[in-house]
Amino acid sequence: DLETGETLSGALIGLYTEEDIQNAKGDVIVRKGTLLESSETGEDGRAVFESDLPFGYRYAVQELDAPEGYRISEERPGFDFDETLEKGETAKVSLQIEDQPDNVEIEVEKFAPETVKEQESFWYVIEKVRNAGNCTVDNFTLTDMLPEQVILTELRTGTFTGQKDADSYSIWYQTNQNETYRLWKDQIPTDTEQRLLTAELGLEEGEEVTAFQYRFGTVKKGFTELEKPEYLVEVKGGLTDREEIRNQIEVMGEKFEITYTAENETVTIVKKPGNSVGDSKDPDPTRLISVQTGDEALLSLWILTAALTVAIIIAIIWGKEEKKKD
């Protein structure tokens, strides 16, 4: 591996002649550039050739196929043998070919609450900021575009590991009155979380932070968050019930002059007081609605009581009629 020095298995290496090989009569028996043998690297990263090569000629090795996630190397290291070796003596030659990893895979993920109320404060949490590929990524950034329905008040930076040539980074911000990114905090140690307040930015009246950006420089494979970054926002007033607060976040990086991005979006719903219950609309609020309780024992008791009452009344009337006859 060109970037880490790790040995690679699965690389197919070819052994070539670098000049014509002749027999004792001077006849060319193997042309220059002929592939003599191929061998695949094992777990130890070694490809072994066992060809019986004549002395006095030059040879070379070149990669024919690279492991998955790597570019085929254009290196073609050459070698020859020490002609002072005696007949029958074995010569060993060790050469190295380095492969450039090119599997760029960057990731970002964020958490937000499902519902909020107006003028309520809540935390966004950045769950994942990672270089999950097998190579370094240049100009690696994390950018959060804040929804217009919230106001950023506090940012807790989190901690990270995996920068290549530095142990600190910077954070920049943008506002509704100035789209140019301005420096918020420089030289933030990757292993120390810091608390940044928008109140300390010296913003003008009515000016709000609309986006912020982490700038990490070059990050190694395996770059990741340790303590998750999180930030506090306040929901503005004057919103409608069930209005959606959409927040977009992205990571971006470059490799081989190609720009790569990964994005994530969260949706939070505004709940207005008095609208959380009774969403179904009844055109006549005074209309009585019968409710089935499912308690048949109470209904039976009521019927029995009514029947007994009627029986008693009939008995009393019948008793009075008998007295009149007497």
Secondary structure, 3 states (H helix, E strand, C coil): CCCCCCCCCCCEEEEEECCCEECCCCCEEECCCCEEEEEECCCCCCCCCCCCCCCCCCEEEEEEECCCCEECCCCCCEECCCCCCCCCCCCCCCCCCCCEECCCCEEEEEECCCEECCCCEEEEEEEEEEECCCCCEEEEEEEEECCCCEEEEEEECCCEEEECCCCEEEEEEEECCEEEEEEEEEEEECCCCCEEEHHHCCCCCCCCEEEEEEEEEEEEEEEEECCCCEEEEEECCCCCCCCEEEEEEEEEEEECCEEEEEEEEEEEEECCCCCCCCCCCCCCCCCCCCCCCCCHHHHHHHHHHHHHHHHHHHHHHHHHHHHHHC
